[in-house]
């Protein structure tokens, strides 16, 4: 499927899609999908 062939677009287009998708999933989860007391983050900092 062409939509899954990321070699057809520049790397910046893929990166933009990827970062926007993460934000949209986070927003959807935080707008009532997750149970009370839970929340989604786009990134989690975990120091070693």
C-alpha distance (Angstrom), angle and dihedral (degrees) to the residues before:
residue distance angle dihedral
X1 . . .
X2 3.82 . .
X3 3.81 92.5 .
X4 3.80 88.3 66.1
X5 3.79 95.2 46.8
X6 3.81 101.8 94.2
X7 3.80 90.8 174.0
X8 3.82 86.2 79.5
X9 3.81 93.6 67.7
X10 3.78 134.5 53.3
X11 3.79 117.0 -93.1
X12 3.82 90.7 -112.0
X13 3.81 90.7 60.3
X14 3.80 91.4 52.3
X15 3.81 92.0 47.0
X16 3.81 91.8 49.6
X17 3.81 91.8 50.1
X18 3.79 92.0 46.8
X19 3.82 95.0 50.6
X20 3.82 93.1 44.1
X21 3.82 91.8 49.1
X22 3.82 91.9 53.5
X23 3.80 90.5 51.8
X24 3.80 93.3 48.9
X25 3.81 92.5 49.9
X26 3.82 90.3 48.7
X27 3.80 91.5 49.5
X28 3.80 92.8 48.9
X29 3.80 92.4 49.2
X30 3.80 92.5 47.8
X31 3.81 93.3 49.5
X32 3.77 96.0 73.1
X33 3.80 106.1 -59.4
X34 3.80 95.8 102.7
X35 3.81 121.5 65.3
X36 3.80 119.4 -101.9
X37 3.78 112.2 -75.3
X38 3.80 94.7 30.1
X39 3.79 128.6 96.2
X40 3.78 138.2 173.3
X41 3.80 126.2 -124.6
X42 3.79 126.8 -160.9
X43 3.80 89.7 -136.7
X44 3.76 134.1 8.3
X45 3.77 120.9 -148.9
X46 3.80 110.5 -141.3
X47 3.80 113.4 175.1
X48 3.78 115.4 -155.6
